[in-house]
Amino acid sequence: MIMISEGRYSSEFLISEANGARSREKITLAKGQNLEAGTVIGKRSKAGSGASVTGAISGTTLTVTAVGSGTLAVGQILSGSGVTAGTMITALGTGNGGTGTYTVSEDQTAASTTITATGVSIEAFAINAANTGTIASVALSKGAKLGDYKAVIIEPGTNVGTFTLTDPDGLLVGTGVVATEFAMGGLTFTITDGATDFKAGEGFTISVLAGDGEYVAFDEDSVIGAEKAGGVLMDNVNATDAAQMAVIYARDCEVHGDELTWPATATAGEKAAAIAQLNTLGIIVR
């Protein structure tokens, strides 16, 4: 007997939507995916933690030949021997997080070297000239918000001190101690005292940089924004070789929960959390 497997049809998971096209949104589906209708997706709103790679730059093209760790993404700032300060990845070429080519913001020539890419920028504020204190090992985790965090010393001490961290919305994340790893609010970092102790009011701005804004399949383990459900893909879209325009249900609709597509690794609890996120958009999962 010949078995025929029938694929997904456009919007077959949909129960109802708002009048006109109010429930729908045109988006760009990122390269490297072949997704079926009903896939829950998220937006690459953040540039991610970064990567360490081996690569060279000619003109505005970065060619990566090896990846030591991490994942490259649009919006990350590059540093390395011979790399122009402030160089940023602005577009994908043949690469999609690993080896391959990328477009960068600054025209330059840099021989093959170790290049560090980061999705956060750090700026000290109100630091006295003699203070050599630093903030290091900054990494993103789930829940990090796009924008500027503020770490401010509130109780100085000899070779120690206490600081507060507020998020981009001005909300208190928590209190930390100098020279001890801090891990809350989607950030992990360590503030180290310098030769001169910190003073009250000194601190650092930690900016979580924006990603390219393209959409990918929801990923419960992502740190680039895809860990937040942002809609449901309307139709089958093959973006294996290049980014594609697509349409999602982004608000004010009802969908069949048993016809949605999730990552195979997503747990029941993670799906429930994502469904709650869809509910805040007016997407009701029945």
C-alpha positions, 0 to 999 in steps of 0.5 A: 500500500502506498502511503501519502503524507499530506503537508500543512496548509496555509492557516489550517490551524486558525479558528478565527481572526480580526476583520481585514488584515489586523491580525496579520503582520508581514515579517522577514524570516531569517535564512537557514530555516524551512518552517511549516504553517503553524510554527510558533516564532520569535523575533531576533531582537537582541544581538546575543552574547557573542563569539570568538572566531578566526577571520579576516576583513577585506573592505566590508566583508568579514570572512570567518574560517573557524569558530572557537565559541559562541554564535555570530549575529547581526548587531554584534561589535567586533574587536581584534588585532587590526580591526577598526574600533566600533566595527559591527556586523550589519548583514549575513553573507554566506555565514549564518552564525558560524563560518562564512562571510558577513558584511561589516560597518567599517571599510578596512583590511585586517589580516586573519586573526582572533576576533571577538564579537559581543552583543553588549557594550559597556561604558563606565560613568562617574568613575574617578580618574584613579580608579581602574575597576572593571566589569568583565565576563558579561554574558546574556541569558534568557530574559535579558531586555534590550537597552541599557542596564545600570550597575551603580555602587551604593556602598563602597568598601576597601577592595569590595563594595555593594552595587545595584543593577537596574534594567532598561525599564528602570526596575531594580534587578537586584543587589550585588557585591564587587568581586563576586559574580552577579547573575540576575535579570538575564545578565551575568558579569563580575565587577572588579575593584581597581587600585583605587576603591570605587566611590558611591555613585560610580558604575557602568552602563551595560547596553544589550545591543539590538539584533537584526529584527528577523524572525526564527522558530521559537527557541526556549533556550535562545538569548537573542529574543527567540525565547519569547513567542511573538506569533504564528507562521501563516504558511509554509516558508522555505528560507534555507538559502536566503531570508524570505518575506512571510506573514504571521498571525501577530495579534487578535486571533484564535488558533488550535493548540494541537496544530501548532509546531514547537521545538522537539526539546520544548517541555510542557512548562516551556510551551505553557509559558510561550502560550501565555506570551501569545495570550498577551498579544491576543493570540488565544490558543484553544 
